Amino acid sequence: MFKIRKIRVNLKTKDTGSFVSKSKHIIKLTDFFGAISYPGCVIVIEGEALIQLPSNTLINFSLKEELSDDFSLYLVMCDMDYDSYTFKKMKPYIDSLIHVQNGIFDHTDFLHELINRDAFRTLKKFDLKRTDSISERIHRLISKKIQHRWTAEEISKSLNMSKATLMRRISQEKTTLSDLILSARMNKAAYLLLKKKHPIKKVAHLTGFSSASYFCKKFKETYGNSPKQFVNLMDYKQKETQRERVY
């Protein structure tokens, strides 16, 4: 069910940086002090964290302290579909597997199998009960008609709940409707820009913005770069990666 791989990281990493997460990932960080962010989410890490990263999204990171020799990064691969609900239930199993992997134990393969078997049984049980968060449901809804000017009334009707219930559940998840709509649009905008099929003005229109200048302003607030800088940065990083592979 879970396969865990330790990733080697260059300790000369810059204080800030970014990369595009092409598929959904789970990563475990130890001895990391800084922040990881993506549209709609900022995660401040003081030492250790297990986090999930969404697919087709620009991930930004910043270091508060230099990486030490004790820093480690694990990539966790899971062959079972999961969401934010089941992810919370996965944490103790992943930590146990990393502990077994790093420790000196007899029969490590057997221990891995036992932990994975119990994890599968437990997560299957929760899978039957799980319900998507309201943020995820809204994100999916908006993404289907990203250009539409959504209102709270339309969204509540589409999700079969009252406006009051919708707003209460959004508030419980510590976000706002405008932030959720913006997050969906920014994710789509980053994806379209990386495809390089449309000019910036067209991307603004395709993601529901009537003003290209306002789109550029919100994009920079979200990603820390203008749309043009974002594309150039991604091109540069891609060339750097290709150069590293050659050498």
N, C-alpha and C positions, 0 to 999 in steps of 0.2 A: 504493500500500500504506500508506505513512505520510503523514499530513497534519499539519503543525505550525502551531500558532497561538500567538502571544505574547499573554499575558493581562495587562491593566493592573491593577495592585493599588494601593489607597490606602495611601500610606506612613504614614498615621496609625493603622495597624492596631494593635489592642490586643496586650499581651504574650501573652495566651492567648486561645484561642477554639476553636470546633468547628463542624463542618458535617456534613451527611449526604451521603455519596457515593452517588447514586442508581444510577450505572452504573460499570462498571470503567474506571478511568482510568490513564494514564501521565502523570506530570508531571516536568518538568526544572526544578530550582531552581539559581540561581547567586547567590552572595553572601548565602546564608541561614545564620544561626547559631542553632540551636535544635533542636527535636525535633518529630517528627510521630508520632502513635501511634493505634492502633486495637486492638480486642481481640486479644490474642495477639501483638502486635508493637509494638515501640518503635524508631523510627529516629532516631538522633542525627546531625545534619547539621552539619558544620563547613565551610561554604563552598558546596560543590556536590554535587548528588545527582540521580540519575535513579531514580524510584521508581514502583511500581505501587500503586494504591489499589483495594481490593475494592469490589464493589457492595453497596448496601443496608446500609451500615456507617457508624457515627458516627466521624468522623475528628477527632482533637484535635491542636492545634498549640500550641507555646509558643516564644517568642522569647527567646534569650539576649542578643541585641543588637538594637538598632533596625534596621529595614530601611533600607539606604542607597540612593543614586541608582543604584548599580550592580546592585541586586537585579533579577532577572528571573524570570518564571514562564512556562513553556511548557506548553501542553496538547498532548499527542501523541495523535492519533487513528489507530487501526490497523484496517483492514478484514479482518485475518486473526486468527482465534482464537489465543490464546496462554495459557500458564501460566507458573509460576515458572521452569520449565526453559528454554523458548524465550525468555522475557523477558531472560535473561542474554545470549543471543546477539544480541538486538536493540540493545543499548546502543551499540556502535560506529557502527551505521548511523544511529541517531537523532542522536548527537553530530555526525556528518558532515553530516547534513541541516541541523541548526541552524547549523553553521559556514558552510555555503553560504548559508543564509538571511540571516545577519548580515554576511557578507563582501561585498566588491565583486568580483563575478565576471561574466565574459561568459557568456552561454548558461546562466543558472541553471536554467531549466526542463529543459534537456537533462541537466544534472548531477543534478538531482532524479530524473529518470527513470532514469538509470544506477544511482544508489545504490539506489533502490527496486527496480529489476529484480534487482540482485545480492542485496539483502536477501531478496526473495521466494524466489529460487532457494536461497539458503543455509538459510532457515528451513524451507522445504519439506523439505529434506534432513534437518534435525534433527527435524522433526515426525514423520518416519517412525520415528525412533529413540527418541523421548522416552517417558519413564515418569513418571507423576505422583509427587509426593513422598508419603511415607507420611502426612504431616500432612494433605494434601489428601484422600487416600483416607479417612482416619479422619473428617475433617470431614463429608464427603459421607455416610458411613455413619451417623454419629450424627444428622445432620440429618434423616434419613429417619424415625428413631424418637427424637425429641428427649426424650421423657418417660421413656424406658427407662433403667434403672440399669445402664449398661454396665460390664462387667468386662473385664479384659485377656484372659481366656480366650475370651470371646464375640467380642471384636474380632479376635483372632488367628485364630480359626476362620472368621469371616466373610471375612477377607482371605486365607485359605488359606496361613497361615504359622504357625510355632510361636510360643509366647509369648516365648521367648528372642529369636527373630529380630525380633519386633515391638518389644520393649523396646530392643533394640540399635539398630534403625533410628530409633526415636523419639529416642534419646539422641544419635545422629549428627546429628540436625537441631536439637540444642540446645533441646529442649523436653521436656515430660512429658505423660503420658497425661491426668492430671487437668487440666492447663492446656488441652489440646486439647478435652476435653469441656466445660470451663467456657467456652472461647471460642465454641464452637458454640452453647451455650445462651444466652450473652450476646448474640450476634448476633441470634438468634431473638427474644429478649426485647425488644431495642431495636426490632426490626421490628414486633412485636405492640403495643408501647406507642404507637408512632407511628400505628398504625392506629386506636387509640382505641376498639376494640370490646369490650375486656375490662378490668375493674378490675385493680389491681396484684396482688391475691391470686390471681386467676384466671390471670394471666400467669405468676406463679411456678409454679403447678400445671402449666400447659401446657408449661413449659420444664424440668420434671423436679425442681422443688424442693418438698419436703414442708413447708418452713417459709417463710412469707412474710418474716419478719424476717431470716432467713439470706439469702434471695434479695436483699432490699434492701441488706444488708451487702455481698454480692459484687458487686452491680450498681454500688454507689458506689465500691468498690475498682477496678472496671474502667473506669468512665466519669467518675469524679470528681464525680458528682452522684447524688442519690437518684432512684429512678424518677419521682417526682412532679416534682422539680426538672428532670429531663431533659426531660419532656414540656413543662413550662412554658418551658424554654429554647428548645426547638425551635419552639414556637408563637411566641415572641417573635422569633426569627430569621426565621421565615417572614413575619411581619408587617413586620419591618424591610426585608426584601427587596422585598416588595410596595410598601412606601412609597417605596423608592428608585426603583423602576420608574415610579411615578406622577410623581415629580419629574424 
